[in-house]
């Protein structure tokens, strides 16, 4: 590098690339010497770069240490300032040098000032500026107006007219964190209250998880992780403000984002394309554009006007669609008055867990929402119980029963960690903890809401977070020996339990028109005692024969007869289906979770593409049908939820009931 003359055309690129390499190494090693050298090299690279040679800069992540080195009109100067501010802040966090923080604030402020107000990249730069003010606010170098400046930066980022919605949502997260932590030191009232800010956040969610993505893309994307950060915090804030109805609406908005889109938007989109094809094509065009729009492009020139124009046209298009007959609530979540219909067959319990508080929200026929605080089950404890259950199941190899490509990719050959407690005792402890910490307090209230009857009341559980993986329907106190004086106390003694991934799934079943068929349902019974690529399952044939003997209109597909094609064809012709086979959750691609049939896998994505006009009851006597994915607990993406929603989308009668038995 030193042997190359400073006036060489490629000298700036060589110096800049070396700086980038040192910065990359710093991120891996944490060596502050590398970071300092990287900043110095980028300063030199900017000194060597002519004003009209922006394209010579080797990367969009260029660092620069001197604001004065590039003229104010330089197209890429805001980008360099943004990168420099980020690097200086990193070094401040490492060594606490106040000059780095002050210089980072100046760089971020100037990057916002130099960028056109309508440019979408204003948002990450405003977010950085707000973050730096918050950093200074919590440091010994705090200045009087840091809280106000941070608030203004975050609100401007949240409400930016052309920004990528995911960046807006991140700004909302930062703003609500600022209000939660520092509102007491504001010198002026906040621009938006905490609940107003969360409402703004929840309104962004449908735009963050774009309809243009395929299902796998949505699950793999970072959007869901950001959404998860927002939803439970928003619900917790609403509950703390005693706005229980609002909490239910918000939880439903964020709960099962992908399933909610399938349930809420597939029919409206299909109807829109059928009735107004031009508008549907235009909407697809705008969604595709927004999804392609980079958050920090390499060059800033020429993008602002097009992004602004697209954002304005998108808003106009949505407004135009909502003016059409039958599309008033297009892309809008349901309100409480609509959601309350989900409890037509009994109380529905929605559970929210958060680091600050956990609560159950009970929807019932009385119309209001009852909140049951769960002080004994904070998020950390719920996560611990979930981990205990998964360790137990892995140790007993219940999560690793199939061979070959059907093997659970997260299991090890030893079947998981060995628990310190005997497995039966561990399961009893888990069920007792669930009973004492959560289920019993909820059931005690539910039993006061239902009129006396000769039948047990029906409770539908809509759990969230780690609770979504726990067997609430089996919670209780179970004696270790029958001869003991301790009597059992279980939810099964007082109520019948079922689950729903969303309230929307229940609503679909209430609004469908029944077929009017008074004949006894037709049942398809599938048994797989020895699927070629899986471990044998004992007693599946006996189980199937008992069921067919009890149901006169039944078809039994056993062993070699249980092929993928035969089962799909049978499901389309029968009201009930009983699947006694292996099931495996695919955590890399939840839509590829499958039932193991004789000649291959019947995947969730295959089921989602089917039209099942008669679907009424599915009994999943299979392993891993409701395990889901620990990292996507809010999505409830498992075979049981898939079957429920497939039936909701495909039939003209009620949504199917799901029963799953095997672990």
C-alpha positions as CSV (number, residue, x, y, z in Angstrom):
1,X,0.0,0.0,0.0
2,X,2.8,2.5,1.0
3,X,4.5,1.8,-2.4
4,X,1.5,3.1,-4.3
5,X,1.6,6.8,-5.0
6,X,-1.2,8.9,-3.4
7,X,-2.3,10.2,-6.9
8,X,-2.8,6.6,-8.2
9,X,-6.4,6.1,-9.3
10,X,-6.9,3.0,-7.2
11,X,-5.1,4.2,-4.0
12,X,-8.2,5.3,-2.2
13,X,-9.9,1.9,-2.9
14,X,-6.8,0.0,-1.7
15,X,-6.6,2.0,1.5
16,X,-10.4,1.7,2.1
17,X,-10.4,-2.1,1.5
18,X,-7.6,-2.6,4.0
19,X,-9.6,-0.6,6.5
20,X,-12.7,-2.7,5.9
21,X,-10.6,-5.9,6.4
22,X,-9.3,-4.6,9.7
23,X,-12.8,-3.7,10.8
24,X,-14.1,-7.1,9.9
25,X,-11.3,-8.7,11.9
26,X,-12.1,-6.4,14.8
27,X,-15.7,-7.7,14.8
28,X,-14.4,-11.2,15.2
29,X,-11.5,-10.6,17.6
30,X,-12.5,-7.5,19.5
31,X,-8.9,-6.1,19.1
32,X,-9.3,-2.4,19.6
33,X,-6.0,-1.7,17.7
34,X,-7.7,-3.1,14.6
35,X,-10.7,-0.8,15.1
36,X,-8.4,2.3,15.5
37,X,-6.4,1.4,12.4
38,X,-9.6,0.8,10.4
39,X,-10.9,4.3,11.3
40,X,-7.5,5.9,10.4
41,X,-7.4,4.1,7.1
42,X,-10.9,5.2,6.2
43,X,-10.0,8.8,7.1
44,X,-7.1,8.5,4.7
45,X,-9.2,6.9,2.0
46,X,-11.7,9.8,2.2
47,X,-8.8,12.3,2.0
48,X,-7.6,10.6,-1.2
49,X,-11.0,10.4,-2.8
50,X,-11.8,13.2,-5.2
51,X,-15.2,14.9,-4.7
52,X,-16.5,13.5,-8.0
53,X,-15.4,10.0,-7.4
54,X,-18.0,8.5,-5.1
55,X,-18.1,5.2,-7.0
56,X,-14.4,4.6,-6.2
57,X,-15.3,4.0,-2.6
58,X,-15.0,0.2,-2.2
59,X,-18.0,-0.5,0.1
60,X,-21.3,0.9,1.3
61,X,-20.1,0.4,4.8
62,X,-17.2,2.8,4.5
63,X,-15.9,4.4,7.7
64,X,-14.7,8.0,7.8
65,X,-13.3,9.8,10.7
66,X,-13.4,13.4,9.5
67,X,-16.7,15.1,8.5
68,X,-14.8,17.9,6.8
69,X,-13.1,15.6,4.3
70,X,-16.0,15.3,1.9
71,X,-18.0,18.3,0.6
72,X,-21.6,18.7,1.8
73,X,-23.0,17.9,-1.6
74,X,-21.2,14.6,-2.0
75,X,-23.8,11.9,-2.6
76,X,-22.3,9.2,-0.4
77,X,-21.2,11.5,2.5
78,X,-24.3,10.7,4.6
79,X,-23.5,7.0,4.2
80,X,-19.9,7.5,5.3
81,X,-21.0,9.5,8.3
82,X,-23.5,6.8,9.3
83,X,-20.8,4.2,9.2
84,X,-18.3,6.3,11.1
85,X,-20.9,7.1,13.8
86,X,-21.6,3.4,14.2
87,X,-17.9,2.6,14.6
88,X,-17.2,5.4,17.0
89,X,-20.1,4.3,19.2
90,X,-18.7,0.8,19.2
91,X,-15.3,2.1,20.4
92,X,-17.0,4.3,23.0
93,X,-18.8,1.2,24.4
94,X,-15.5,-0.6,24.5
95,X,-13.2,2.0,26.1
96,X,-15.5,4.8,27.3
97,X,-13.7,7.6,25.5
98,X,-16.2,10.5,25.6
99,X,-14.6,12.2,22.5
100,X,-15.8,9.1,20.5
101,X,-19.3,9.5,21.7
102,X,-19.4,13.2,21.0
103,X,-17.9,12.7,17.5
104,X,-20.5,9.9,16.8
105,X,-23.3,12.3,17.7
106,X,-22.0,14.9,15.4
107,X,-21.6,12.4,12.5
108,X,-25.1,11.0,13.0
109,X,-26.6,14.4,13.2
110,X,-24.9,15.6,10.0
111,X,-25.8,12.4,8.1
112,X,-29.5,13.1,8.9
113,X,-29.1,16.8,7.9
114,X,-27.4,16.0,4.6
115,X,-29.8,13.3,3.5
116,X,-33.1,14.4,1.7
117,X,-36.0,14.4,4.1
118,X,-38.0,12.0,2.0
119,X,-35.2,9.4,1.6
120,X,-35.9,6.1,3.2
121,X,-32.4,5.8,4.6
122,X,-33.2,8.7,6.9
123,X,-34.8,6.1,9.3
124,X,-31.6,4.0,10.1
125,X,-29.7,7.2,10.5
126,X,-32.4,8.7,12.8
127,X,-32.4,5.5,14.7
128,X,-28.6,5.7,15.2
129,X,-28.9,9.3,16.3
130,X,-31.6,8.5,18.8
131,X,-29.6,5.6,20.1
132,X,-26.5,7.8,20.6
133,X,-28.6,10.3,22.6
134,X,-29.9,7.5,24.7
135,X,-26.3,6.2,25.2
136,X,-25.3,9.7,26.4
137,X,-28.4,9.9,28.5
138,X,-27.3,6.9,30.6
139,X,-23.6,8.0,30.8
140,X,-21.8,10.4,33.1
141,X,-21.7,12.8,30.1
142,X,-25.5,13.3,29.9
143,X,-26.7,16.6,28.6
144,X,-30.0,18.4,29.5
145,X,-31.9,17.7,26.3
146,X,-30.7,14.2,25.5
147,X,-34.0,12.5,26.3
148,X,-36.0,15.0,24.2
149,X,-33.6,14.7,21.2
150,X,-33.8,10.9,21.4
151,X,-37.6,11.1,21.5
152,X,-37.7,13.4,18.5
153,X,-35.3,11.2,16.5
154,X,-37.2,8.0,17.2
155,X,-40.7,9.5,16.4
156,X,-39.5,11.0,13.2
157,X,-38.1,7.6,12.2
158,X,-41.3,5.8,13.2
159,X,-43.5,8.2,11.1
160,X,-41.2,8.5,8.1
161,X,-43.4,8.4,4.9
162,X,-41.1,6.3,2.7
163,X,-39.2,4.0,5.0
164,X,-39.0,0.2,5.0
165,X,-41.6,-0.8,7.6
166,X,-39.2,-3.1,9.4
167,X,-36.9,-0.1,10.1
168,X,-40.0,1.9,11.3
169,X,-40.8,-1.0,13.6
170,X,-37.3,-1.0,15.0
171,X,-37.6,2.7,15.7
172,X,-40.9,2.0,17.6
173,X,-39.0,-0.6,19.7
174,X,-36.4,2.0,20.6
175,X,-39.0,4.7,21.4
176,X,-41.1,2.5,23.7
177,X,-37.9,1.4,25.5
178,X,-37.0,5.1,26.0
179,X,-40.5,5.8,27.4
180,X,-40.4,2.8,29.7
181,X,-36.9,3.5,31.0
182,X,-36.6,7.3,31.0
183,X,-40.0,9.0,30.7
184,X,-39.6,10.4,34.3
185,X,-36.8,12.7,33.2
186,X,-38.5,14.2,30.1
187,X,-38.6,18.0,30.3
188,X,-41.7,18.0,27.9
189,X,-44.6,15.6,27.5
190,X,-43.7,12.7,25.1
191,X,-44.8,13.1,21.5
192,X,-46.7,9.8,21.7
193,X,-47.8,8.0,24.9
194,X,-46.6,4.4,25.5
195,X,-49.9,2.9,24.3
196,X,-50.0,5.2,21.3
197,X,-46.5,4.1,20.3
198,X,-47.4,0.4,20.7
199,X,-50.5,0.9,18.6
200,X,-48.3,2.4,15.9
201,X,-46.1,-0.6,16.2
202,X,-48.9,-3.1,15.8
203,X,-50.3,-1.3,12.8
204,X,-46.9,-1.8,11.1
205,X,-46.8,-5.6,11.5
206,X,-48.9,-6.6,8.5
207,X,-46.6,-4.5,6.3
208,X,-43.4,-6.0,7.9
209,X,-44.4,-9.6,7.0
210,X,-45.1,-9.0,3.4
211,X,-47.7,-11.0,1.5
212,X,-45.3,-11.3,-1.4
213,X,-43.1,-13.7,0.6
214,X,-43.6,-17.4,0.4
215,X,-44.3,-19.2,3.7
216,X,-40.7,-20.4,4.2
217,X,-39.3,-16.9,3.5
218,X,-41.6,-15.5,6.2
219,X,-40.4,-17.9,8.8
220,X,-36.7,-17.6,7.9
221,X,-36.9,-13.8,7.9
222,X,-35.8,-11.5,10.7
223,X,-39.2,-9.8,10.6
224,X,-40.7,-12.4,13.0
225,X,-38.0,-11.9,15.6
226,X,-38.6,-8.2,15.6
227,X,-42.4,-8.7,15.7
228,X,-42.0,-11.0,18.7
229,X,-40.1,-8.3,20.6
230,X,-42.9,-5.9,20.1
231,X,-46.1,-7.9,20.6
232,X,-45.6,-9.3,24.1
233,X,-44.2,-5.9,25.3
234,X,-47.2,-4.1,23.9
235,X,-49.7,-6.6,25.4
236,X,-48.0,-6.3,28.8
237,X,-48.3,-2.5,28.6
238,X,-52.0,-2.7,27.8
239,X,-52.6,-5.1,30.6
240,X,-50.7,-2.8,33.0
241,X,-53.0,0.0,31.9
242,X,-56.0,-2.3,32.5
243,X,-56.9,-2.1,28.8
244,X,-57.7,-5.8,28.6
245,X,-59.7,-5.7,25.4
246,X,-56.9,-3.8,23.7
247,X,-54.5,-6.4,25.0
248,X,-56.5,-9.2,23.3
249,X,-56.7,-7.3,20.0
250,X,-52.9,-6.7,20.0
251,X,-52.0,-10.3,21.0
252,X,-54.2,-11.6,18.2
253,X,-52.5,-9.1,15.7
254,X,-49.1,-10.5,16.5
255,X,-50.0,-14.0,17.4
256,X,-49.3,-16.5,14.6
257,X,-48.4,-13.9,12.1
258,X,-48.2,-16.2,9.2
259,X,-51.3,-18.2,10.1
260,X,-53.2,-14.9,10.6
261,X,-52.2,-13.8,7.1
262,X,-53.4,-17.1,5.7
263,X,-56.7,-16.9,7.6
264,X,-57.4,-13.2,7.2
265,X,-56.0,-12.4,3.8
266,X,-56.2,-15.4,1.5
267,X,-59.9,-15.0,0.9
268,X,-59.9,-11.2,0.6
269,X,-56.9,-11.4,-1.8
270,X,-58.6,-14.0,-3.8
271,X,-61.8,-12.0,-3.8
272,X,-59.9,-8.8,-4.7
273,X,-58.3,-10.6,-7.7
274,X,-61.6,-12.1,-8.8
275,X,-63.6,-8.8,-8.5
276,X,-60.9,-6.2,-9.1
277,X,-57.9,-7.9,-10.8
278,X,-56.2,-4.6,-11.7
279,X,-56.1,-3.5,-8.1
280,X,-54.8,-6.9,-7.0
281,X,-52.0,-6.7,-9.6
282,X,-51.1,-3.2,-8.4
283,X,-50.9,-4.3,-4.8
284,X,-48.7,-7.2,-5.7
285,X,-46.4,-4.7,-7.6
286,X,-46.1,-2.4,-4.6
287,X,-45.4,-5.2,-2.2
288,X,-42.7,-6.6,-4.5
289,X,-41.1,-3.2,-4.7
290,X,-41.0,-2.7,-1.0
291,X,-39.5,-6.1,-0.4
292,X,-36.7,-5.4,-2.9
293,X,-35.9,-2.0,-1.4
294,X,-32.6,-2.2,0.5
295,X,-32.3,-0.6,3.9
296,X,-28.8,0.9,3.3
297,X,-28.1,1.0,-0.5
298,X,-24.5,1.5,-1.8
299,X,-25.4,4.7,-3.6
300,X,-27.9,7.2,-2.3
301,X,-28.6,9.1,-5.4
302,X,-31.9,8.8,-7.3
303,X,-33.7,6.6,-4.8
304,X,-35.5,9.1,-2.6
305,X,-38.1,10.3,-5.1
306,X,-39.0,6.8,-6.3
307,X,-39.4,5.5,-2.8
308,X,-41.5,8.4,-1.7
309,X,-43.7,8.1,-4.8
310,X,-44.2,4.4,-4.2
311,X,-45.1,4.9,-0.5
312,X,-47.7,7.5,-1.4
313,X,-49.2,5.4,-4.1
314,X,-49.3,2.4,-1.8
315,X,-51.2,4.3,0.8
316,X,-53.6,5.6,-1.9
317,X,-54.1,2.0,-3.2
318,X,-55.0,0.6,0.2
319,X,-57.4,3.5,0.9
320,X,-59.0,2.8,-2.5
321,X,-59.4,-0.9,-1.8
322,X,-61.0,-0.2,1.6
323,X,-63.6,2.0,-0.1
324,X,-64.8,-1.0,-2.1
325,X,-67.9,-2.9,-0.9
326,X,-66.8,-5.8,1.2
327,X,-63.2,-4.6,1.7
328,X,-63.7,-2.1,4.5
329,X,-61.3,-3.9,6.8
330,X,-58.8,-5.0,4.2
331,X,-55.4,-5.6,5.9
332,X,-56.9,-4.6,9.3
333,X,-56.9,-6.8,12.4
334,X,-60.3,-7.7,14.0
335,X,-61.4,-5.7,17.0
336,X,-62.7,-7.1,20.3
337,X,-66.3,-7.0,19.4
338,X,-65.5,-9.4,16.5
339,X,-63.0,-11.6,18.5
340,X,-65.4,-12.2,21.3
341,X,-67.3,-14.5,19.0
342,X,-64.5,-17.0,19.4
343,X,-65.9,-18.0,22.8
344,X,-69.3,-19.3,21.5
345,X,-68.6,-22.9,22.7
346,X,-67.0,-21.9,26.0
347,X,-64.4,-19.6,27.5
348,X,-61.2,-18.9,25.6
349,X,-58.0,-18.3,27.6
350,X,-55.2,-16.3,26.0
351,X,-52.0,-16.3,27.9
352,X,-49.2,-13.7,27.7
353,X,-45.8,-14.1,29.2
354,X,-43.3,-11.3,29.7
355,X,-40.2,-10.6,31.7
356,X,-42.1,-8.1,33.8
357,X,-45.4,-9.9,34.3
358,X,-47.5,-12.8,33.0
359,X,-51.3,-12.8,32.7
360,X,-54.2,-14.9,31.4
361,X,-57.0,-13.0,29.5
362,X,-60.3,-14.9,29.6
363,X,-62.9,-14.2,26.9
364,X,-66.4,-15.5,27.8
365,X,-70.0,-15.1,26.9
366,X,-70.5,-12.1,29.2
367,X,-68.6,-9.9,26.7
368,X,-65.9,-8.4,28.9
369,X,-62.4,-9.7,29.3
370,X,-61.2,-10.9,32.6
371,X,-57.5,-10.7,33.5
372,X,-56.0,-13.3,35.8
373,X,-52.4,-12.3,36.9
374,X,-49.9,-15.1,37.0
375,X,-47.2,-13.8,39.4
376,X,-45.7,-17.3,39.9
377,X,-45.0,-17.8,36.1
378,X,-42.6,-15.1,34.8
379,X,-41.1,-15.6,31.4
380,X,-37.9,-17.0,32.9
381,X,-39.7,-19.7,34.8
382,X,-42.0,-20.5,31.8
383,X,-38.9,-20.9,29.7
384,X,-37.3,-23.2,32.3
385,X,-40.3,-25.5,32.4
386,X,-40.3,-25.7,28.7
387,X,-36.7,-26.6,28.7
388,X,-37.3,-29.3,31.3
389,X,-40.0,-30.9,29.2
390,X,-37.9,-30.9,26.1
391,X,-35.0,-32.4,27.9
392,X,-37.2,-35.1,29.3
393,X,-38.7,-35.9,25.9
394,X,-35.3,-36.0,24.3
395,X,-33.9,-38.2,27.1
396,X,-36.8,-40.6,26.5
397,X,-36.2,-40.3,22.7
398,X,-39.7,-39.2,22.0
399,X,-38.3,-36.5,19.7
400,X,-36.2,-38.9,17.7
401,X,-38.2,-41.9,16.7
402,X,-37.7,-41.9,13.0
403,X,-34.7,-42.7,10.8
404,X,-33.1,-41.3,7.7
405,X,-34.3,-38.0,6.4
406,X,-37.2,-38.0,8.9
407,X,-34.8,-37.7,11.9
408,X,-35.3,-34.7,14.1
409,X,-32.3,-32.6,13.2
410,X,-31.9,-31.1,16.6
411,X,-31.7,-34.4,18.4
412,X,-28.4,-36.1,19.3
413,X,-27.6,-39.8,19.3
414,X,-27.9,-40.0,23.0
415,X,-31.4,-38.8,23.1
416,X,-30.8,-35.5,24.8
417,X,-29.5,-34.4,28.2
418,X,-30.1,-36.7,31.2
419,X,-32.4,-35.2,33.8
420,X,-31.3,-35.3,37.4
421,X,-34.8,-36.5,38.4
422,X,-36.4,-39.8,37.5
423,X,-38.4,-39.2,34.3
424,X,-41.8,-40.0,35.7
425,X,-41.1,-37.8,38.7
426,X,-39.9,-35.0,36.4
427,X,-43.1,-35.2,34.4
428,X,-45.2,-35.2,37.6
429,X,-43.3,-32.1,38.7
430,X,-43.8,-30.3,35.4
431,X,-47.5,-31.0,35.5
432,X,-47.8,-30.0,39.1
433,X,-45.9,-26.7,38.5
434,X,-48.2,-25.9,35.6
435,X,-51.2,-26.6,37.8
436,X,-50.1,-24.5,40.7
437,X,-48.5,-21.6,38.9
438,X,-51.0,-21.2,36.0
439,X,-53.8,-23.6,35.3
440,X,-55.5,-23.8,38.7
441,X,-55.8,-19.9,39.1
442,X,-57.3,-19.7,35.7
443,X,-59.7,-22.6,36.1
444,X,-60.9,-21.3,39.5
445,X,-62.1,-18.1,37.6
446,X,-63.4,-20.0,34.6
447,X,-65.7,-22.2,36.7
448,X,-67.4,-19.1,38.1
449,X,-68.3,-18.0,34.6
450,X,-70.0,-21.1,33.3
451,X,-73.5,-22.1,34.4
452,X,-74.0,-25.4,36.2
453,X,-74.3,-28.4,33.9
454,X,-74.1,-32.1,33.8
455,X,-71.2,-31.9,31.4
456,X,-67.8,-30.5,32.0
457,X,-67.1,-26.9,30.7
458,X,-65.0,-26.5,27.6
459,X,-61.9,-24.4,27.7
460,X,-60.0,-23.4,24.6
461,X,-56.4,-22.4,25.3
462,X,-54.5,-19.9,23.2
463,X,-51.0,-19.9,24.8
464,X,-48.1,-17.9,23.6
465,X,-44.3,-17.9,24.0
466,X,-42.8,-20.9,25.8
467,X,-46.3,-21.8,27.2
468,X,-47.3,-22.8,23.6
469,X,-45.2,-26.0,24.1
470,X,-46.5,-27.1,27.5
471,X,-49.3,-29.7,28.1
472,X,-51.9,-27.5,29.8
473,X,-54.6,-30.0,29.2
474,X,-52.8,-32.5,31.5
475,X,-51.8,-30.1,34.3
476,X,-52.5,-31.3,37.8
477,X,-51.3,-33.1,40.9
478,X,-50.7,-36.8,40.2
479,X,-49.9,-39.2,43.2
480,X,-46.8,-41.2,42.8
481,X,-48.5,-44.4,44.0
482,X,-52.2,-45.4,43.9
483,X,-52.1,-46.3,47.6
484,X,-50.9,-42.8,48.7
485,X,-53.3,-40.6,50.6
486,X,-52.6,-37.7,48.3
487,X,-55.6,-37.3,45.9
488,X,-55.1,-36.1,42.4
489,X,-56.1,-32.7,41.3
490,X,-56.1,-32.3,37.5
491,X,-57.8,-30.1,35.0
492,X,-59.2,-33.2,33.4
493,X,-61.4,-33.6,36.5
494,X,-63.1,-30.2,36.0
495,X,-62.9,-29.2,32.3
496,X,-62.4,-30.4,28.7
497,X,-59.5,-28.7,27.0
498,X,-58.7,-27.9,23.4
499,X,-56.2,-25.6,21.7
500,X,-56.4,-23.0,19.0
501,X,-53.4,-21.2,17.3
502,X,-55.4,-18.0,16.9
503,X,-58.8,-16.6,17.8
504,X,-59.3,-16.1,14.1
505,X,-59.2,-19.9,13.6
506,X,-62.1,-20.2,16.0
507,X,-64.0,-17.4,14.4
508,X,-63.8,-19.1,11.0
509,X,-65.5,-22.2,12.5
510,X,-68.3,-20.0,13.9
511,X,-69.1,-18.2,10.6
512,X,-69.1,-21.2,8.2
513,X,-72.4,-22.6,7.1
514,X,-73.0,-26.2,7.8
515,X,-73.5,-28.6,5.0
516,X,-76.8,-29.9,6.3
517,X,-75.7,-33.6,6.0
518,X,-77.4,-35.5,8.7
519,X,-75.7,-38.8,8.0
520,X,-73.1,-40.2,10.3
521,X,-69.6,-38.8,9.4
522,X,-67.3,-40.8,7.1
523,X,-63.9,-41.6,8.7
524,X,-60.6,-42.2,7.1
525,X,-58.3,-44.3,9.4
526,X,-54.6,-44.5,8.5
527,X,-52.3,-46.8,10.3
528,X,-48.5,-47.2,9.8
529,X,-47.2,-50.0,11.9
530,X,-43.9,-50.4,9.9
531,X,-43.2,-47.4,7.7
532,X,-40.0,-48.4,5.7
533,X,-37.9,-45.4,6.7
534,X,-39.1,-45.1,10.4
535,X,-39.0,-47.1,13.5
536,X,-42.0,-49.5,14.0
537,X,-44.9,-48.3,16.0
538,X,-46.6,-51.0,18.0
539,X,-50.4,-51.4,18.2
540,X,-51.3,-48.9,15.5
541,X,-53.2,-51.6,13.5
542,X,-55.1,-52.7,16.6
543,X,-55.9,-49.1,17.3
544,X,-57.2,-48.6,13.8
545,X,-59.3,-51.8,13.9
546,X,-61.0,-50.7,17.1
547,X,-61.9,-47.4,15.6
548,X,-63.3,-48.9,12.3
549,X,-65.4,-51.3,14.3
550,X,-67.0,-48.4,16.1
551,X,-67.6,-46.2,13.0
552,X,-69.8,-47.8,10.3
553,X,-68.8,-45.5,7.5
554,X,-65.1,-45.8,7.7
555,X,-62.2,-46.6,5.4
556,X,-58.9,-48.2,6.7
557,X,-55.6,-47.6,4.9
558,X,-53.1,-49.8,6.6
559,X,-49.4,-50.2,6.0
560,X,-48.7,-50.3,2.3
561,X,-52.1,-48.8,1.5
562,X,-51.3,-45.7,3.4
563,X,-49.5,-43.8,0.6
564,X,-49.4,-40.0,0.3
565,X,-51.7,-40.0,-2.7
566,X,-54.2,-42.4,-1.2
567,X,-54.4,-40.4,2.0
568,X,-54.8,-37.1,0.2
569,X,-57.6,-38.5,-1.9
570,X,-59.2,-40.1,1.1
571,X,-59.1,-36.8,3.2
572,X,-61.0,-35.0,0.4
573,X,-63.8,-37.6,0.6
574,X,-64.1,-38.1,4.4
575,X,-65.3,-35.9,7.3
576,X,-62.9,-37.4,9.8
577,X,-59.4,-38.6,9.6
578,X,-57.4,-40.6,12.1
579,X,-53.6,-40.7,11.5
580,X,-51.7,-43.4,13.5
581,X,-48.2,-42.8,12.3
582,X,-45.0,-40.9,12.8
583,X,-44.9,-37.2,12.5
584,X,-41.8,-35.0,12.5
585,X,-41.3,-31.3,13.0
586,X,-38.9,-29.7,10.6
587,X,-37.4,-26.6,12.4
588,X,-35.5,-25.4,9.4
589,X,-38.7,-25.2,7.3
590,X,-41.8,-25.6,9.4
591,X,-44.0,-26.0,6.3
592,X,-42.0,-29.2,5.5
593,X,-43.1,-30.8,8.8
594,X,-44.8,-34.1,7.8
595,X,-46.7,-37.2,8.6
596,X,-44.6,-40.3,7.7
597,X,-46.6,-42.5,5.3
598,X,-45.6,-45.7,3.6
599,X,-44.1,-44.1,0.4
600,X,-43.0,-40.7,1.7
601,X,-44.0,-37.6,3.6
602,X,-47.3,-35.9,3.7
603,X,-46.0,-32.3,4.4
604,X,-47.8,-29.3,5.9
605,X,-47.2,-27.4,2.6
606,X,-48.9,-30.2,0.7
607,X,-51.9,-30.0,3.1
608,X,-52.1,-26.2,2.8
609,X,-52.6,-26.6,-1.0
610,X,-55.5,-29.0,-0.7
611,X,-59.2,-28.3,-0.9
612,X,-60.9,-30.4,1.9
613,X,-64.6,-29.6,1.7
614,X,-65.7,-32.2,4.3
615,X,-63.0,-31.6,7.0
616,X,-64.6,-31.9,10.5
617,X,-62.4,-33.9,12.9
618,X,-58.7,-34.9,12.8
619,X,-57.2,-37.2,15.3
620,X,-53.4,-37.1,15.2
621,X,-52.2,-40.2,17.0
622,X,-48.7,-39.3,16.0
623,X,-45.5,-38.0,17.5
624,X,-44.4,-34.4,17.2
625,X,-47.7,-33.1,15.8
626,X,-47.7,-30.1,18.2
627,X,-44.1,-29.6,19.1
628,X,-43.6,-26.5,17.0
629,X,-40.4,-24.5,17.0
630,X,-38.8,-23.1,20.2
631,X,-37.6,-20.1,18.2
632,X,-41.0,-19.4,16.6
633,X,-43.3,-20.2,19.5
634,X,-45.7,-17.4,18.4
635,X,-46.2,-19.0,15.1
636,X,-47.7,-22.3,16.3
637,X,-46.4,-23.8,13.1
638,X,-46.9,-27.5,13.6
639,X,-49.0,-30.2,12.1
640,X,-51.9,-29.9,14.5
641,X,-52.3,-26.1,13.8
642,X,-51.8,-26.8,10.1
643,X,-54.6,-29.3,10.0
644,X,-56.9,-26.9,11.9
645,X,-56.2,-24.1,9.4
646,X,-56.4,-26.3,6.3
647,X,-59.9,-27.3,7.4
648,X,-60.8,-23.6,8.1
649,X,-59.7,-22.6,4.6
650,X,-61.0,-25.5,2.6
651,X,-64.5,-26.3,3.7
652,X,-68.0,-25.0,3.6
653,X,-68.8,-26.3,7.1
654,X,-67.3,-25.8,10.5
655,X,-63.5,-25.9,11.1
656,X,-62.1,-29.2,12.1
657,X,-61.5,-30.2,15.6
658,X,-58.0,-31.5,16.3
659,X,-57.0,-34.2,18.8
660,X,-53.4,-35.2,19.1
661,X,-52.4,-38.1,21.3
662,X,-48.8,-39.4,20.8
663,X,-45.9,-37.3,22.0
